[in-house]
Amino acid sequence: MHTVLITGAAGSIGTGLRRLLKGVYPKLRLSDAKTPADLGGDEEFMPAELTDVQAVERAVKGVDGIVHLGGFSVEGPWDTILKSNIIGCYNVFDAAARAGVQRVVFASSNHAIGFYPRHRRLGVEAAVRPDSRYGASKAFGEAIGALYAFKHGLRVTCIRIGNFADKPVDRRRLSIWISPADLAQLVRIGLDHPDIRYEMFYAASDNARGWWDNSAAYRFGYWPQGRAEEHRDEALAAQAKLSSNPIAEWYQGGPFCSDEFNGGVEHSPV
Ligand code: 15L
C-alpha cells in the first residue's frame, strides 16, 4: 500500500486513526464533507460529499487502499441514513472498483447485530439483526463489500466496530470497547495481509466480558492489547448513574434497541 485514503477523516475514529497510521503508509489522503479541525500542513485533504459521485471519484483516484469511515455514525432520519450510508457507501465501493483500488476496509458496526441478546456469543456467521436504520445501513455496507469482493476482485475487510474510545465508559462498553491502537491493528491487517479476500472482524479489545467470537481476526494475527477490565470500577460507577431500560439492557445494541421500540420482541432468548 502506497497511498491510503481515509474517508470520514474529520470524525472521532478518523482523527484517531490518522494519527496512528501516520508514517505507516507513504501517503495518507484524507477526505470528509468538512475539513478536519486539526488538519496539519503536511496532510493531503480532499473534500467530498459521499453522494457526489464525481467528488468520490476524485478522492479515490490513484489510491491503493481505502479505509471507509465516512457516513452518519449513529441512528438518524431515513433520508440522512439513505444518503450518507447507503448511497454514499455504494459510491465509494463502486468508484474504488472502477479506479482499480486494491483494498477497502469498511467500518461496520456492532449495531448490524444489535438485536442479539447479551448472553449470545456471536461469530461472524450469525445472520445480521440490525437494531436501527443505522445498523441496517451497516449490514448493507457489509453486503456491498461482499459483492465487490466476489464479483469485482476488491479485497474487502468489514470491521464491526464495538465502541471506539480511550476507555470503556459503562457496563455495555466493558464488553464491546476497542482501544484506538487495537482498531489501528485491525485496519492494518485489512490493508496489508496477503490472504484477505473478504473478511469480517469484530473490533473489540481483549475484553473479559466480550460477546463475540473473534477467531477470524485472531487467525489473521490480531493481538489486542487493550483490556476493558482494567477500567471496570470507573465504568461500573458511571453505569450506576445511568437510568436503566430492560430492553436496552437485554440486547447487545443497548439504547439503539430500545429507542423507537414499539411492540417488538422485548426479551428474545436467542
Ligand atoms: C456505533 O456504531 C456508533 O458509531 C458509536 O457512536 C457508538 O454509539 C457505538 O456504536 C456504540 O455502540 O457504543
Boltz pocket constraint, residues with backbone or C-beta under 6 A from the ligand:
constraints:
  - pocket:
      binder: B
      contacts: [[A, 73], [A, 74], [A, 108], [A, 109], [A, 110], [A, 111], [A, 161], [A, 162], [A, 163], [A, 164], [A, 253]]
      max_distance: 6.0
